[in-house]
């Protein structure tokens, strides 16, 4: 039986901007693919009318349980899916939604909890769903130095990735403190940058443990198909690899022709465009939000509309 923990907290980022960008309209259903603390879901649900539903996805049982308490007043208007958001296209059919929202990354609760998401402490778990999958400690125990070097380079653009990978795998790395110590040793001459470097290392490993990039790509592609005409897709990213994954997927849906550029004529039919950008540049947090929540500093909201 799932344990119940309603002490889940999350500081929402770009809350008003994201919900306003969904352009919520009467007669449409919506999806919040990253339920978290329920802040975005609550604001969306407040705008829904009779017969409209909000589908909420999260793999973290703490998030689901806390949200059920927070959103209880909306009753059956909220439909919970305790699944990874890559299941969006399986759970919901094509052209069924007026908008889909993503607030990617990890929640404030997960960062602060004793799960090893950050270098503040705890065992090296890093799973968003602690009831399934492989934890970070097990992951580090089975991969090779070459594989870990690649992960550190590609997920967080780290210098000295090879040296750090060797230190992590040859040392005793069972806790967040152990991993933090490895970073301090390898980057001992960069004391002023240590917190930033540690955050990037933890991010790189966490992304692999949770298969975050493949999850994002699969879900965002499904979201395009789930949207009705003029439906909105709003995505908040926090680092370059997330943003790149989103743009790689959506760039294919922005093109009419998918043929190789070397072909003299189009052979695909030239009718492949499904979305358009609503904002040419990503929306970023205001100075006021940055003062209130330093974790929002890297957030960027991209908005697309189904054609």
Buried (B, 14 or more C-beta within 10 A) or exposed (E): EEEEBEEBEBBBBBBEBBBBBBBBBEEBBBBBBBBBBBBBBBBBBEBBEEEBBBBBBBBBBBBBBBBBEBBEEBEEBBBBBBBBBBBBBEBBEEEBBBBBBBBBBBBBBBBBBEBBBBBBEBBBBBBBBBEEBBBBBEBBEEBEBEBBBBBBBBBBEBEBBBBBBBBBBEEEBBBBBBBBBBBBEBBEEBEEEBEEBBBBBBBBBBBBBBEBBEBBBBBBBBBBBBBBEEBBBBBBBBBEBBBEBBBEBBEBBBEEBBBEEEEEEEEEEEEBBBBEEBEEEBBBBEEEBBEEBEBBEBBBBBBBBBE
